Amino acid sequence: MLDLKNELNPEQYKAASTIDGAILIIAGAGSGKTRVITFRIAHMLEMGIPQSAILALTFTNKAAREMEERVKSLTQKKLQALTVSTFHAFGVRILRQHIEALGWRSNFSIYDETDRNSLIKETGRELKYSADSMDIYKIGTLFSDIKTGRKDWDKETRIYKQLYEGYQEGLKLFNAVDFDDLITLPIRLFKEHPDILAEYRARYRYIMVDEFQDTSHQQYELMRLLADKNIAVVGDDDQSIYSWRGADYLNIVNFEKDFPNVVEIRLEQNYRSTGTILAAANGVISHNTNRKDKSLWSGNGSGRPIEIFMPENETAEADFIVESIQGISMEEKRPYSDFGVLMRANTQSRAIEEAFLENNIPYTMSGGTSFFQRKEIKDIVSYLRVIANHDDDVNLLRIINTPRRGIGRVTIEAINEVAKKMDVSLWQAIESILQTTGEECPVSDKTKADLEEFKNIIEGQKQMLSGHGLSKKVRAFVDQIDYWGHLIADNPKSEKAARYKMHNIESLINSMDIWENNPDNTDTSLYTYLNRITLLSRDDMENDTNKGTVNLMTIHASKGLEFPVVFIAGVEEGIIPHQRSIEEEREEAIEEERRLFYVAVTRARNRLILSSCQHRRRMQAQIDATPSRFLDEIPANLVQYHEPPKEVDSQTAHNILEEMKKKFGM
């Protein structure tokens, strides 16, 4: 028997034990909502409600799995007839049963983004759309917005209406649906076939929706059609951070309108964070106007003040984060897995990753591609590795035809054959081919000339091996191989994407510049630089397997997670709130950024450390950075500011030295 009263606090108990009717559970950060949902399902089963009558919907497969496992653990039953699912997986289940009523066959394919883009391209070719008008990413986003009701056709977009209709016809022709169809087609099915809807409503008499603030209009509509009267939704409008994905926290308001006599239950006791961290979070989020008024509280004691550091620039910020992690880890005997380093944008990761690598701190990157794993960075670093070591086969293969220089698959196979036969590296095989003449040569004269050009490019960089001016030489080399032209050719419809990638390369070169101008570096050769940025394998980095890895991630990726110690990097205007939101000049955009900051703050259990740089590098210029407005919204009595160390003048240094001599009797 479940003992709800002893296992749950009074509000949690009310939420878990109220089964009938419409219930809105406002669950603040860290208030134990997953616990409430799982106890609620277990209680329903104990009260004799059949497994098959319960439907629990959430947003990620991971959340669905965790929910199901916890219910099984509580009930000690297999629960094969219980439906715990994501919205999209549930949509697939409905369509597999009934899509024939809409004109598809039951063995339909689900198109991913690549398939969708291919169909848009093919449809555009058939309809004679010009290449210049076919920005596939932009068109795909528009089609998704139209299909899900986020946008209507207007003067600007109407030129794509015929293409959209052709795309829709193509999907049906190929017996396929796209990702948006997994929600929109079940809605259409239920509206056009009331008998099918009645079947589902009769089966699922008890419905629960987790992370309700993240539902889109379409997901809400699907839920509203299915629900009869027993529906419980769990969410927190203060953690709604996915408007760009179609989420609308105002669905909470719609729910109260569509389901009269709704019972509202608020979970405000936070089991995660200290009182100080919660007071800071409450202070910030109270500046949002469109929200349910709530105030989280904690029984965990007040804890340490919020620490704010203002390092000189992003390099100093990264060093500060590394030194703090090392210090706290030693002092408090914490494994690396206790630390979360959060950032608003992927572009912030480069300096932090470099500092982690340099100090052998193992880390995992979530919510974005590691800076050193981005294609354009790997390309340039591969060139540098081959310049430093011509016999590096892996990196040579990566760059031999990047940018394209006519060395295709057939040529690479020929080089491989020679290398195998002679038992030499690919570079030595190329040299051998270049010395072979006549019919014995395995490649054409044209290909031979292309290989000669590649060899000359690599051998022409000997000056890079010396220890002076590496960043200038690399910048000149990037220009020499016309990597910008390569990016434009690879991104013909989006110069913005090409510019973003070029900006990443510029960021890499800037980091070289900072590194080689550091007076502590006595050896600034290419070899030393490459050793420095070598990505160590996790086995090498984790010499103590119990220490785990530091969690480096975007704030969006951190939602639902918690860490004893949290760093939020780059708490500056233009980063958080993001420059795009500032430029929009819409209060809703700033409010979403504030919710994002609130999510970041409430990930911390014991200690929260914020950093706001005084200067930040943008392209080749240092710009003055301004602390984020959100820092001013944290109540001043909760904050401890750490002034950056100031340079000591020679007279003060002399006086300090004299004082020390006196103290130690020197």
N, C-alpha and C positions, 0 to 999 in steps of 0.2 A: 504493500500500500504506500502511495505517495503521501508524504507529510508536508503539504504545501505551506502550512502556516509556519512551521519551524524552518523550512528551507528558504523561504522568501521574505522580503520585507513587506509591510502592509500594502504598498502600492503595487509591488510585483505580484503579491497574492491576489489582489483584486483583478489584475490584468490576466492572470493565469486561470482564475476560477470563474470568470464571467464568460460564459460560452455562447449564450443566445443574444441575438440582436447585433446592431452595428456598434463597433468599438474602435475608437481612435486612441492608440497608445503613443503618446509623445515621449520618446525614449532618448534622453540626453546622452551625450558622449560618456562611455564607460559605465552606463547605468545597468548593465546586465541584460540587454534586450534579447540576446540569443538564448540566454538561460530562461527568460520568461517564455519565449516562443516554444522552446522544447518542453518545458514543464506544462505549458498550456496544451500542447498536442498529447502529451502523456496522460494528462488529466482527462481530456476528452475521451481517450481510448478506455481509461479506467471507468468512465461514466457510461460505457456501453455504446458509444458512437462507433460504427464500423470504420475500419481503416479506409475503405474505398470511398467513404463519404467526405474525406478530408483532403483538401488541396492547399498546399503551402507553396507560394511563389516567391522567388528571390532573384538576384541579379547575376550571380556568378556560380559556376559549377562548384567552385570550392566552398562557397557559403551553403549551397544546397547539400553537398556531401557532409559537411560538418553538422548541419542541422539534423540530417537523417541519422548519422552515427550517434549523435547525442541522445536522440529519442530512443533508438534501439538500446543504448546503454541504460537509460532510465527504466525502460519497460522490460528489458531482457527478452524481447520478441523479435522475430525476423522481419515483420512488417512488410511483406512483399506487395500488399495491395495499397499501401500508403503512397500518395503522390507528393513528393517534394521535388520541385523542378524550377529551372529558370523559366522566364517568360517565353524565350525563344524555343527552348526544348519542348515546352508544353504546346506551343504553336505547331511544331513539327508533328507532335503526337496527334493533334486534331486533324491536320491536313493528311496524314498517312491514312486516316480512317475515312475521310469525307471529301477529299479534294476533287474526286470525280464529279461531284455535284457542281463544281465550278468549271469543268471542261478540261482538267488535267488528268493524266493517268496516275495511279497511286504510286508508281515507282519513279516519281519526279526527282530531278537533281537539284541540289542547293548550290547556287553560284556564289563563290566568294568574290572578293573585290577584283581579283585578276580576271576571272571569268566574265564578270560584269563589264569591266573595261574593254575586254576583247569584243564582246557583243555590241557595245556602244560604237567602237571603232568600225566594226564590220557594217553595222546599220548605217553609220554616217557615210561610208564609202558607197553603199548601195543607193543612198539618197542624194549622192553628189555634193555632200557638204565639203567646203574647202578645207584644206589642211590647217590653214591659219585659224579657222573658227572652231577647231576641235581640241580644246583644252580638256582632256579626258577627266582629270581630277575635278575640275570645276563643274563639268557637266554631270559627272557621277554624283557629286554633292547636291547639285540642283535637283536631280531626279529623285534622290532620297528625300529631300525636303518637300518636293511636290507630293510624292507618294504618301508621306507620313503627315501631310497637312501642315507642315511648318511654314510653307510658302504657297502662294497662288501664282498663276501665270500673270506676268505684267508686260509692259511695253518692251522692257530690256530682255526678258527671258523668252518671250513668245517665239523667237526665231528657232528655239529648240523643241517646240511643241510637237512638230511632226517627227522629229528624231525620237522623242520620248514615246510616242505612240508606236513607232517602228520597233523600238527596244522592247516594249511590252508585248507586241505581237511576236517578236523573236523569242522571248522567254517561253511563251506558250507553244510556239512551233517546236522548240527544242525540249519541251516538257520539263521546264526548269522554273525555279523561283529564286528570287534574291533574298538577302537577309531581312530586308524590310517587309517582304511578303509574309514572313513567318508570323507577323503580328497582324498586318492589314488583311490578309486573305481569310484568317479565321473570323475576323470582325465581319467581313463581307458575307462569309458563309452563314454566320448566325443571323444576320439581318435578312438575307435572301431566303433562308430556310429555317423558319421558326421551329419546325419539328425537331431539327438537329439541336438547336439551342435548348429546347425543352428537355431533350435527353440529357444534356450535360448539366443543366440546372437541377434536374432530378437526382443525378448521381452526386454532384459535389455540393452538399448542403452546408458545409462549413469551409469557409475560405479564409486564408491568412496571407497577407502580403508584407514581406520584409522590405526594409529600405524604401518605404513608400515615397519619400521625398525625391527619389531618383526615377520615379515612373514618368514616362512620356504621356502625351495626350492619348496616343493610340493604345498604350498598355493600360492606361486608366479606363479607356472605353471597353477594352476586352474584359477587364475585371468587372466593370459595372454591368455589362451584359450577363456575365456568368452568375453574379451574386444575387441571391434571392433576398434573404434578410440577415443571415448569420455570417457576418464578415468582420474580420479584425485586421486593421492595418497598423503597422508599426513604423514609425519614422521620426525624423528630427529635421525640421525646416532649417535649423542652423547649420546642418551638414549637407545642404543641397549644393553640389559643386559641379554638376554635369549639364548645365544649360546648353552648352555647345553640342551635347549629344541628344538634345531634345527633352531632357528632364525638366519638369516644372513643379517646384515646391508648392505652387498654388493649387495643385491637385488636392492638398489637404483641405483647402477652402471648398473646393468642388465636392469633396466627399461629404462634408457637413451639410451641404445643400441637397445632395442626391439621396442621402440616407437620413431621414428625419429621426429624431429621438436618439441621436448618436450619443454613446457614453464616452466621455473623454477621461483618460487616465494619464497622469504625468509621472514619469520616472525621473526624479531629479537627484536622487542620491547616487553619487559617483563613487565607484569602488576602485578606480584606477589611480587618480592623481591626488596630490596634496592640496590642501585648502588654498595655498598661495597660487598654484597653477590654475585652479578653477576660478579664483577671484579675478585673475588676469584675463582668462577666457571670457568670463561674464562681462568684465569691463569693456572688452573689445566689442563683443557681439551685441551689446546693448545699444550701440550706435546704429544698428540696422533697424529700420522702421517696420518693414513688412515681415513680421515674425510673430510666433506665439511667445508670449512673455513667460519666461521661465528662468530659474536661477539654480544652477547646479551647486550641490554642497557635498562635502566629503567628511568622513569620519576618520580620515588618515592623518590628522594633525596638520598644522600650517606648513611645515617644511621650509626649505631654503627659499631665499628671494629669487626672483627671475634675474638672471645675469645677462647684461648687455655689454658687448665689446664692440669697439669701433676701430678695427684694424686699418692700416694705411691703404691697402689694396687687396685684390683677390688672392695674391700670392701670400701675403701676410695673414689673410683670413684662413687660408688652407693650412699654413704652418701652425696657427693658433689652434685650429680644430684638432690637428694631429697631436700637438703637445698636450692639449687638454685631455684627449682620450687616453694618451699614455699615462698621464699623471693620475687621472681619476681611476683608471684601471688598476694601477699599482696601489694607490691609497685605499680604495674601497674594495680591492680584490674582485673586480668585475671582469667577466669574460667580454670579449669584443662584441658578442651578440647582444649585449645590454645597451649598445649605442645605436641610435638612429640619427643619421645626418640627412636633413630634408632640404630640398631646394625647389624653387618655383619653376625653374626652366632647366632643360637638359644642358643648355649652353654653360651653366655654372659648374658642370662636373669636371671640366678639364683640370683646373688648378688643384681641386681637391683630390682627384684621382692620382695626379702626379705626386702630391705630397704623401698619399698613402703608399704608393709604390716605392718612393724614395726611402720611406721609413719602415718598409716591410710590414705594413699593417694590412692584413687580409680584409677584403671587402667584397660585398655582392652589390650589384647595381640593379635596381628595379625601376620600372616605369619609364624606361628610355634606353637608348643604345649607349653603352660606354663610349666616352670620347674616343678612346684608342681603338674601338671596334668599328667606327664609322668608315665606310668604304673609302672616302677621299683621304682620310688620315692614314689608313692602312696602305693606300697606294703610295703616298709620299714617303712614309716610313720604309716601305719595301724598297723603293729606289735607293734610299740612304743605306739600307742594309746591303744591297747588291754593290753599291759603290764601295762600301767598306769591305765586303767579302764577295768577290765575283762568283764564288762557288756555292752560294746560297741558293739551291735549286728551288725551294718553295717560294721564296720572294721573287726570284727571277721569273718564274711562271706567271706570277701575279701581274708583272709590269711589262712583260715583253711586247704586249700588244695594247698597252694602255699608256697614252692615247693610241688609237688605232693607227698601225703603220704597216698593214698588209701582211702581218705574220699570223696566219690563221691556224686552224686545227691541223691541217695536212702538214704544214711546216713543223709544228710542234711535235707531231708524231715522228717526222723524219729526224728531228734533233734527238728525240728520245731513243730512237733506234741506234743512232750513232753512239750516244752516251752508253747504252747498254753493251753494244758490241765492243767498245773500247774500254769499258769500265771506268769512265771518267764523269766529271760533272757536266751539266748542260752547257755551262759557259765554255768549257774546254771542247765540247762537241761542236759548238758554234764556231770556235776558232778553227777546228779541223775542217769543217764544211767550207769555210771561207778560203782555206788553202787548197781545196780539191778543185780540179778543173775538168772540163770535158764531160763525157758521158758518165764518169764515175761520181760526179757531184749529184747528191740526192734531191737537190732543189733547183728551181729555175734561176736564170740570171737575175730576173726581177726580184725574186725572193732573196737571192744572195745580196743584192744591193740593199734591201730592207734590213737584213741581218747586220750588214756592215754599218749601216746608219745607227742601229741600236747599240752596237759595240762601241762606236765612236762617242755616242752620247755618254755612256757609262765611263769609258776611259778618259773622257775629257773633263772629269770632275776630280782629278787627283788633288787639286788645290783645296778641296773640301776636307781632306784628311788632316790637314794641319790644324793647329788649335786657335786660329784667329778668325773672327768675323763669320762664324758658321751661319748665323741667321740671315745675314746679307747674301751669302753664297746660295743658301737654300731658296731664298726669295727669287734670286736671279735664275736659278735652275728651274723653278716652277714656271717662270715666264718663258724660259728657253724651250721647254717641251710643250708649251701652249696648253697647260692643263685647264685654263679657263675656257679655251676653245672646245676642249674635250667635254667639260661640264655642260656647255651650251648645247653641244651635239647630243649629249645624253639626256638633256631635259629640254627638248625643242619647244614645248608648249609652256614652260614655266621658267622664265629667267629668274624669278624670285627663288626657286629651289636651287638653281645654279649658284646664285649669289650667297645663299645660306651656306652651301657647301664650301664656297671659296672663303667665306668668313671663318669657317672652322679651320681651314688651312692657315689663314692669317693668324688665327688664335694660337695654332701650334708654333708658327714661326716667332710670334711675340713671346711665347713661353721660352723658346730657345734664347732669345735676346736677353730676357730677364736672367736666365740661368747663367749664360756666359759672362754677363756683366756683374755677377755676384762676386765681390772681392774674396769670398771664402773659397771660390773654385780656382784651384791652381792648374787643373788640366781641363781645358774646354775643347778637346778634340772630338771628332765625330764618333770615334770608338767609345769614349767615355759617355757621350750623350746617349748612344744606343744602348749601352749597358744600363744606364739610368732608367730608361723608359721600357726596358724589357718587361713584358707582362709575365710575372712569375706565375707558375701554376699554383693552384690552391694548395696542393700537397706541399709544395716548397714553402709557401707562405705560412701555412698552418703547422708550424713545428710543434705547437701545443694544441692537440685536437680539441681539448676542452675549452679553448679560448674562443672558438667560433669565428665569425666574421662580422665586421661593422656593416650596418645596413645603410647604404647610400641610395636615396630614392627621391623621386619627385613627390610633392605633397599629395597630388592626386593618387599616386600609387600607395601612399601610406594609410589611406582611409581604411578603418577597421583594424589597424595594427596598433601596438603600443610598445614603448621601450622605457626602461628605467631612466635613461639619460637621453635627452633629445637636443640636438643642435639644429637651429634654423638658420641657414646661411643666406646672406644677401637680402636682409630685411630693409630694402631701399625702395624709394619711389622709382617706378619704371620697371621694377622686378616684381615686387608685391606691394601695392597693386601693380599689375602689369601695365606697361606703356599703352598697350592697345586699349585697355579698359579706361585709362585716363583720357586718351584721345577721343573715345566715344562720347564722353561728357554725359553719360547716362548714369543716374544714381544706381539703377539696377546692376550695372556692370561693376561698380565699385562695391556694392553690397555682396555680390558673389565673390569678389576677391577677399572681402572681409571674412566671409564664411570659410573660404579656403585657409586663411590665416588661423581662424578659430579651430579648424580641423587639425592644423599643424600643432598648435599649442596643446590641444587636448590629447595628443599622442603621448605626452610625457607623463611618467608616473612620479618620479622623485625630483628630477632636476631638469630645468629648461634653460638653455644657453642660446642667446640670439646674437648674431653678428651683423653689423651694418658698416660697409666699407666707406672710407672717406673719399677714395678715388676708385675708379674702375676703368679698365682698358676697353675701349671700343675701337675696333680695327687697329690703326696704328697710333691712336691718340689716347691720352689719359684724360678722363672727364671727371669733374667734381660730382660726387654722389651725394644724394640727400637722404637722410633717414626716412623710413616709411612713416606715413601718417599713423599707421596702426601702433607704432611704438608709443606715441603720445596718448593713445587710448587705453594703455595699460595703467591702472592707478599707480601714481608715483610712489606710494608707500610700499609697493610690492617689489620695486625694482632696485637693483644694485648696478650702477654704471661703473665700468672699469675704463679709466682713461688710458689711452695708448701711451707707452713709455716715451718720454720726451728726451731729445738729445741733451746731454749735460755739457755746459760750456767748460772750458779748460780750468777756469778759476774755481768753479764748484767742484770739479773732479779733484783738483789739488786739495781743497778743503776736506773733502770726504776721505781722501788718502791720509791726510794728517790726523784726522779724527781716529781712523782705524789704527794708525801707528801708536797713538797715545793709548788706545783701548788695550792693545796687545803688548804694550810696553816695549815698542820697537824704537 
